[in-house]
């Protein structure tokens, strides 16, 4: 499970770097909570 969380966090970081979720913190939080 921990590996899946780390993989998901790396994907989220790529999205943030791409600017896809930079302005939507509620969406980002939802994704993180679902990943946990």
Backbone as XML, in Angstrom:
<?xml version="1.0"?>
<chain id="A" units="angstrom">
  <residue number="1" name="UNK">
    <atom name="N" x="0.834" y="-1.206" z="0.000"/>
    <atom name="CA" x="0.000" y="0.000" z="0.000"/>
    <atom name="C" x="0.869" y="1.256" z="0.000"/>
  </residue>
  <residue number="2" name="UNK">
    <atom name="N" x="1.946" y="1.229" z="0.766"/>
    <atom name="CA" x="2.807" y="2.407" z="0.849"/>
    <atom name="C" x="3.390" y="2.740" z="-0.526"/>
  </residue>
  <residue number="3" name="UNK">
    <atom name="N" x="3.727" y="1.710" z="-1.290"/>
    <atom name="CA" x="4.254" y="1.947" z="-2.635"/>
    <atom name="C" x="3.240" y="2.647" z="-3.517"/>
  </residue>
  <residue number="4" name="UNK">
    <atom name="N" x="1.967" y="2.245" z="-3.376"/>
    <atom name="CA" x="0.916" y="2.872" z="-4.177"/>
    <atom name="C" x="0.750" y="4.340" z="-3.811"/>
  </residue>
  <residue number="5" name="UNK">
    <atom name="N" x="0.854" y="4.648" z="-2.510"/>
    <atom name="CA" x="0.735" y="6.042" z="-2.076"/>
    <atom name="C" x="1.880" y="6.863" z="-2.652"/>
  </residue>
  <residue number="6" name="UNK">
    <atom name="N" x="3.092" y="6.336" z="-2.592"/>
    <atom name="CA" x="4.241" y="7.070" z="-3.125"/>
    <atom name="C" x="4.081" y="7.294" z="-4.623"/>
  </residue>
  <residue number="7" name="UNK">
    <atom name="N" x="3.606" y="6.268" z="-5.330"/>
    <atom name="CA" x="3.389" y="6.401" z="-6.779"/>
    <atom name="C" x="2.351" y="7.476" z="-7.052"/>
  </residue>
  <residue number="8" name="UNK">
    <atom name="N" x="1.269" y="7.480" z="-6.275"/>
    <atom name="CA" x="0.217" y="8.473" z="-6.465"/>
    <atom name="C" x="0.736" y="9.876" z="-6.188"/>
  </residue>
  <residue number="9" name="UNK">
    <atom name="N" x="1.546" y="10.021" z="-5.144"/>
    <atom name="CA" x="2.085" y="11.345" z="-4.814"/>
    <atom name="C" x="2.984" y="11.852" z="-5.939"/>
  </residue>
  <residue number="10" name="UNK">
    <atom name="N" x="3.758" y="10.938" z="-6.552"/>
    <atom name="CA" x="4.606" y="11.354" z="-7.678"/>
    <atom name="C" x="3.741" y="11.827" z="-8.839"/>
  </residue>
  <residue number="11" name="UNK">
    <atom name="N" x="2.626" y="11.143" z="-9.081"/>
    <atom name="CA" x="1.722" y="11.555" z="-10.161"/>
    <atom name="C" x="1.139" y="12.928" z="-9.848"/>
  </residue>
  <residue number="12" name="UNK">
    <atom name="N" x="0.735" y="13.120" z="-8.580"/>
    <atom name="CA" x="0.170" y="14.417" z="-8.184"/>
    <atom name="C" x="1.195" y="15.519" z="-8.367"/>
  </residue>
  <residue number="13" name="UNK">
    <atom name="N" x="2.448" y="15.253" z="-7.993"/>
    <atom name="CA" x="3.491" y="16.269" z="-8.140"/>
    <atom name="C" x="3.685" y="16.630" z="-9.610"/>
  </residue>
  <residue number="14" name="UNK">
    <atom name="N" x="3.599" y="15.621" z="-10.489"/>
    <atom name="CA" x="3.726" y="15.921" z="-11.918"/>
    <atom name="C" x="2.575" y="16.792" z="-12.387"/>
  </residue>
  <residue number="15" name="UNK">
    <atom name="N" x="1.368" y="16.520" z="-11.884"/>
    <atom name="CA" x="0.212" y="17.329" z="-12.266"/>
    <atom name="C" x="0.389" y="18.762" z="-11.792"/>
  </residue>
  <residue number="16" name="UNK">
    <atom name="N" x="0.891" y="18.910" z="-10.565"/>
    <atom name="CA" x="1.109" y="20.260" z="-10.035"/>
    <atom name="C" x="2.141" y="20.987" z="-10.880"/>
  </residue>
  <residue number="17" name="UNK">
    <atom name="N" x="3.214" y="20.290" z="-11.223"/>
    <atom name="CA" x="4.259" y="20.911" z="-12.035"/>
    <atom name="C" x="3.721" y="21.301" z="-13.409"/>
  </residue>
  <residue number="18" name="UNK">
    <atom name="N" x="2.768" y="20.517" z="-13.903"/>
    <atom name="CA" x="2.173" y="20.823" z="-15.200"/>
    <atom name="C" x="1.146" y="21.940" z="-15.096"/>
  </residue>
  <residue number="19" name="UNK">
    <atom name="N" x="0.802" y="22.331" z="-13.860"/>
    <atom name="CA" x="-0.141" y="23.426" z="-13.664"/>
    <atom name="C" x="-1.587" y="23.002" z="-13.808"/>
  </residue>
  <residue number="20" name="UNK">
    <atom name="N" x="-1.841" y="21.680" z="-13.796"/>
    <atom name="CA" x="-3.206" y="21.207" z="-14.027"/>
    <atom name="C" x="-4.083" y="21.363" z="-12.794"/>
  </residue>
  <residue number="21" name="UNK">
    <atom name="N" x="-3.472" y="21.307" z="-11.611"/>
    <atom name="CA" x="-4.265" y="21.387" z="-10.387"/>
    <atom name="C" x="-3.724" y="22.477" z="-9.463"/>
  </residue>
  <residue number="22" name="UNK">
    <atom name="N" x="-2.917" y="23.361" z="-10.021"/>
    <atom name="CA" x="-2.254" y="24.381" z="-9.205"/>
    <atom name="C" x="-3.277" y="25.292" z="-8.532"/>
  </residue>
  <residue number="23" name="UNK">
    <atom name="N" x="-4.374" y="25.597" z="-9.243"/>
    <atom name="CA" x="-5.332" y="26.566" z="-8.730"/>
    <atom name="C" x="-6.542" y="25.900" z="-8.080"/>
  </residue>
  <residue number="24" name="UNK">
    <atom name="N" x="-6.526" y="24.566" z="-7.954"/>
    <atom name="CA" x="-7.695" y="23.879" z="-7.390"/>
    <atom name="C" x="-7.234" y="23.023" z="-6.211"/>
  </residue>
  <residue number="25" name="UNK">
    <atom name="N" x="-7.015" y="23.664" z="-5.078"/>
    <atom name="CA" x="-6.490" y="22.949" z="-3.918"/>
    <atom name="C" x="-7.508" y="21.963" z="-3.361"/>
  </residue>
  <residue number="26" name="UNK">
    <atom name="N" x="-8.811" y="22.263" z="-3.502"/>
    <atom name="CA" x="-9.821" y="21.337" z="-2.999"/>
    <atom name="C" x="-9.778" y="20.035" z="-3.787"/>
  </residue>
  <residue number="27" name="UNK">
    <atom name="N" x="-9.577" y="20.128" z="-5.093"/>
    <atom name="CA" x="-9.466" y="18.925" z="-5.925"/>
    <atom name="C" x="-8.218" y="18.148" z="-5.547"/>
  </residue>
  <residue number="28" name="UNK">
    <atom name="N" x="-7.116" y="18.859" z="-5.352"/>
    <atom name="CA" x="-5.858" y="18.208" z="-4.982"/>
    <atom name="C" x="-6.007" y="17.484" z="-3.649"/>
  </residue>
  <residue number="29" name="UNK">
    <atom name="N" x="-6.652" y="18.136" z="-2.691"/>
    <atom name="CA" x="-6.866" y="17.515" z="-1.381"/>
    <atom name="C" x="-7.710" y="16.266" z="-1.523"/>
  </residue>
  <residue number="30" name="UNK">
    <atom name="N" x="-8.756" y="16.331" z="-2.355"/>
    <atom name="CA" x="-9.613" y="15.170" z="-2.569"/>
    <atom name="C" x="-8.844" y="14.006" z="-3.145"/>
  </residue>
  <residue number="31" name="UNK">
    <atom name="N" x="-7.957" y="14.283" z="-4.091"/>
    <atom name="CA" x="-7.146" y="13.224" z="-4.696"/>
    <atom name="C" x="-6.239" y="12.588" z="-3.650"/>
  </residue>
  <residue number="32" name="UNK">
    <atom name="N" x="-5.622" y="13.424" z="-2.822"/>
    <atom name="CA" x="-4.718" y="12.898" z="-1.790"/>
    <atom name="C" x="-5.497" y="12.034" z="-0.796"/>
  </residue>
  <residue number="33" name="UNK">
    <atom name="N" x="-6.673" y="12.503" z="-0.380"/>
    <atom name="CA" x="-7.463" y="11.737" z="0.592"/>
    <atom name="C" x="-7.883" y="10.396" z="0.001"/>
  </residue>
  <residue number="34" name="UNK">
    <atom name="N" x="-8.235" y="10.377" z="-1.283"/>
    <atom name="CA" x="-8.609" y="9.122" z="-1.926"/>
    <atom name="C" x="-7.406" y="8.195" z="-2.019"/>
  </residue>
  <residue number="35" name="UNK">
    <atom name="N" x="-6.221" y="8.769" z="-2.228"/>
    <atom name="CA" x="-5.013" y="7.948" z="-2.334"/>
    <atom name="C" x="-4.693" y="7.283" z="-1.000"/>
  </residue>
  <residue number="36" name="UNK">
    <atom name="N" x="-4.998" y="7.973" z="0.105"/>
    <atom name="CA" x="-4.724" y="7.411" z="1.425"/>
    <atom name="C" x="-5.769" y="6.372" z="1.769"/>
  </residue>
</chain>
